Amino acid sequence: MGYDALIIEGKSDYLVFLVIDDDQVFIKFAQHLIGKKITEKVQMIHDELKDPKISVSCIGPAGEKLVKIANVMFEDRAALPICC
């Protein structure tokens, strides 16, 4: 991809997801993903983007509800927290 870092500032009023495809970066609405489990979201995103090989990082229902112990998942792997 050629990116060393990605900084996202602010907050969306709606649930969205970010798509990075080489030099194209865009945001898509994700209201249809609300309440779905990680595995369901990953499959739905693969289907929507018509690419089963893409990597997906997302939150589950706990993250949607801003639960403090929620995690970001990279398909079947959890991200390590960097703060308390």
N, C-alpha and C positions, 0 to 999 in steps of 0.2 A: 503494500500500500504506500510506503514511503512516508508515513507519518511517525514522528518521534513522540509526539504528545498530542493530547486532545483536551481542551479546556471547555467545559460547558458551564455557562453562567446563567443564573436565573432559574425560573421555575415555570413550567407550562401549566395552564389552567385545566388542561385535559391530559389524559394518559396518552403518551406518544412513544414512538420508538425511532431511533436514529439509524439510518442506513448509510454505510460507507462502502462504496463500490469503486475502487481505484480512485479516480479524480472526482467522482460524483459523491456529494454528501447531501442528504435530504432527510426531512422529518416526516413521518407518516402517523396519522391518527391510529390509536390502538384501543379505542373504546370496546371493541369486540373481544379484547383479551382480558378484560377485567374479571377477576375472580377465578381465572383458570390456573391450573397447576403448571409448574415449570415445563414439564414434558409436553403438555398440551400447547402451551404458548410456542415452544420451539417448533413443533410440528406445524402449527398454524402459520407461523412466520415463514417457514420453509415453503409451505404451499402458496402463500400469498405472493412471495417473491419468485416463485417458480424455480427455486434453486436448493436442492437438498444438501448441497455441500457447504453452504455458508455456515459460519460460526455465529452462534446467538448467545448473547449475554442478557439476562433479564432477572427481574424480581418476581416473586410469587405473591400470593394473597397477603402474607404478613408484611411484605415490603409496601404493598399498596396501602395498607392500613397504618404505615409508618411505625410498626413495631420495632422497638430499639434493638432487638436481637436478630432482626431479619438480615438476610444476606443477599448479595448479588451472586447469581449462579451463571457459570459458563457451561451451559448444557448440563453435564453431570458432575461438574466440579465447582466447589465453592471458592469465592474470592476471600482472601485473608483480610480481616479488618485492620485498618491502620490507626485506629484510635480506640479509646475505651468503649 
